[in-house]
């Protein structure tokens, strides 16, 4: 099997807030197309898209699922994406490989925090968008209010469908573009009682289309109407340019309006040809969707398959990919040997002979290929820019439960990080802990659960230690560092005199040799420096690294027989420790720049909570349907903020943080930290 030409291809994602029915809509669309016999259910674990044990246990989408299918001589690839903020970055990554998206909204809640996050992600990726208002069979469903909530995000929504009936009596929808009714999987005439309402809504649609295009507006003003072909063509152009967002509607669970939505998606979302050339990396010419051009593709998902091993999902941008050949990983500069091309269909695959522009395929067991990488032909290949990967916001210290399992743990963690690029594994030099960083507490805990299930590795998660630092607050002059052991035979003798002075934050430790007259031989000065640097690794207050100071070695004494490198290294260490004690040491803590997005009515609660965490609010701004708070907060107060924010906002708040600077710890807090460090030292921790 081969994928059809690019003009008959559509690739799109279903995106939005958690719980608004993306997976249920995806199941209904697949059923309407005949790709599956009946829709699966998220609630009973029969979904064709949420197939992992973790997804079935939580009854929620945790990773993007790809399903390719055919309908009406069209080739479609649907990507069902997570809505939980812990996993939405997976959806944001997928957008960079697709030609369109459908923002799924709740008919009772309208656009929410997760809806806004994905709207912004589509903006950043330049992805055209439709909207689908889901759940019109529910009480309090309000299509008009849901549509207006889109406008609050900065979109230009235009009603493209009307419901037939409401609540329990919802029986179908009217497609205002084709002016047809849908009560099942086939179009029919618009009911007589709805023709006037449909005509008025159609008139508003035509007017919006005309206003988005100068040529159409001129004709509309002259003749007062546009023909059907002009309306559809203008609507597609408005969607491609992100000037218009057609709003579809229905109810996914009873499968009302889903066939109509599928029809509209194939007509209104752009094909790879209509989407146009993709910008290349560097100064190379943009890549057109030409099957005869050199091959280029972008990897947007990595998954571990129990049968095929690692699967790399990629979008072909230009050229034609054939199985059992060679390509190049342009991002990493390595040659790749590929085997069979696989067409993804949920957790199943189908073998392909070749894949042209617009095709989304999977390749098994590619070595050193990661999400975001650009692939291209070995000869004359042009690379695409890497997909930007969101950075994690929360870290936990991770270790093996059993001694001796460390190698097994880090091997498994390496595979897990390859599959999920929003996970990062690193080591905090200041504390010696290995940190697993993710998008939130749930993200990390479910990743560890997966680690145990797939790789049979038992691990321990702990709230990470805060990487405090120590520094000095005043100068210390002419402090002696001395080692003298002369008890017969060759001894150890070294004396140095050190002066310390504070430096600006972030300066580290500087060493200055100011010894004159050969008081310390030139070849032994580096030993003094080494001793000072080693001593700076553990400060006198709580054992944290000492930073942001200059060490001046101003004088010393040596013995022609007993002086050596070790003697002066120890003398430097003793002098450094004594000088720091005299320079009034203090404790520094990392301060994070925090950005919190919250609904308007919870702004005060969130700001008050940040202030209670010793945070300093820098300002707020309205963004979409809520507020964004900018603040600086000590890291120690943010270690469990994800859970607190979820509790405070009912899951509607999201945040991001990154290191801003180090600042002096207040006296009361410093005393607590020093006492805790001494207590841990007394226990031998």
Phi, psi and omega in degrees: 000143175236152177284148180295177179293163187297329182294336180254026181243141174225129177236121183211157178248148169263120186230163177150192183285150178299137176085004181270002170099026180297312182292321177297320177295318179300316179299318180293321178296318179295323178291318179298329180275352182081012180284333175227156183288318178211152182297137171281171183237135175291321187291327181256007175080015182260009182299142176279354186244319175269091191246350181282154178303323180294321179293319180291326179291318183271348182057048184204148178283127182245347179209151180297139178240134186251130180222114178263140182204166180249146177201126177050049178063019176248149174252120184241143171237118181255133176242111178273126189243158178288152176249343178293135182301336176295333187237357179301330176305331176298321177291320180298323177294315183299327181302330183286359178240006187240170183256352182193172179211155175239116179274114183269125182242149173283134179290342180260335184252337184070202181288129180241191185301315179294327177296314180296319181301319182281331173299314179296322179296321177295322176300312182296323182275352181069033185264126176298153192222139164247168174232148176230117178273114188256149175090031179290356176274357183269159172294150181067010176295137184216098182297318183295316180295320179296321178294318179294329179294334175293319180299328179294340177278348184104005179278168175242077185286146176221128183296121180247000179204151177235143177283146171260106185088181181207154179058227181297338183268006178298123185234347182178190179219161175251124176277111185281346177280310179271352184051058177224155174259149176231117174249356178203227182261014178219147180284157177210179181291149178291132179303145184303322184288350181249359187295320181292315178298319180294322180296319179294317179293323178296320179299319177295323178296313181298318180297317179296320179296316180298320182291343181271355183218125185298318182294317179292324179295320179299315179294319181297320179291327181283316189252346178078007180200164173229146179282169186301318181296320180292322179297312181293318180297317179293325179292318178298317179296321178294323177292313181301321181275002181060029176272333183229147174235095177297136182253116175264171183205165179158203178215117188291315186298314175276005178060045177259122178083000184283323176293321177296320178296319179299317178298316180294321180298319180290333181271329189258331177282144185286148170281168174303329178291313180292329179295327175091185183296151177258137178297138179269166178287141179073220184256012180293158181291146181303151185264115179275151179283064184254120182295342181266354179283166174301146184292135172216142180207167181228128178275123184240358180201141174233133181220151176261117180259136185293339179258314186269354184079219180286129176248129176252119180267129183223154176253122176282124181262318178214160179077187181230131181259129177246148178288163177056051179221194180235140175222183182234140170272101185292332181291322186249358176070032182240152178272140183237136172258123183251153178256236183283147171272135183239134176267116184283134178223075186070235178267011176247163176222159179227137185285141179242152175276318180202165181217128181257190182305135181093343182288142172248117184228170177238144176236138184264145168057040173282130182278136175055043175241129185232161176305132181100345183290152176255130177249150179204173178294152179295323181249131178061021180287144178243130185271148171269156174297151177294149174287131176293131182256122178300144180269147180293162183239349185221136182238146172232144172286134184233139179208160178286140180292324182250137176296139182097350180264007185299315181298317179297320180297310186286334172294315179293320178297322178301318179292321181295319179292326175297321182287322183239097185290349177278357169268139175228139178246128180209174180239130177274109185300325184291334182243344181079004182274148169271129186246131172258118185250134180217191185275354180171173183300315181297319179302313183291316183294321178289329175295319177293322177299319178294323178300316179293319184290314187277318188252001177054047179245124177267128185229164174242134175250135177225149171301128187292153173288144177283129181282073177295163174227160174242152178209181179247158183244355177208174180281153170229124188251137167054052180268131184275136169241123191221138171229121180221111175227097183226086186239027182113136185073194180288128183252200179230122181216129175197134178225133175224152177242124187243146170237136181244147175214145181292152174236166179298159179302136178090001184280340181078214179241124177249144179239132182235124178270111180236023180283132180239155172075013176074020179302325170236125180304147183305321185287350180257351177299316178302331178293323176297315179299316180298319178297320178296316182293320178294321179293333181287351181287342179219111183280170185284339185281303185220012176083014179271158180302142178265130186225172170060055176208158176249133176256122178249117175270110192254341182194177178178183176220150178218165178239136186296336181252315190271351180275137177206181184298316182297321180297316181283333174296315179292323177298318177298319179296315180295318181294321180297313182297319180293322181292320179298319179301323181280343186267021178052075182291154177217173184253139175248146177234149177288134178248130185260142168274121187243135175237119183242126176258124184219156172296155183306317188285355179246010182299312182299317180298317182292317179296320178296321179294318178297320178295323179292343178265023182065024180275154176243111180288124182272335181162171177226157175211146176284134179215114182063232182264018181209202182234149175242124180258129174255130183210161172243123187224138176301140180303323182302333181269357186247004187296328180238030184290330183302313180294320181296318181293321177300315179294321185289326187245006182065032179084003183271344181269144175227154181215161174221144177216155177210158183296131177259303183191175173256142180221157181293137180283135176303152187305313183299317179291322181299318180298322178295316183294317179296318179296319180295320179295318180293322178296319178294323179293322179295330179276353180084017180285000000 
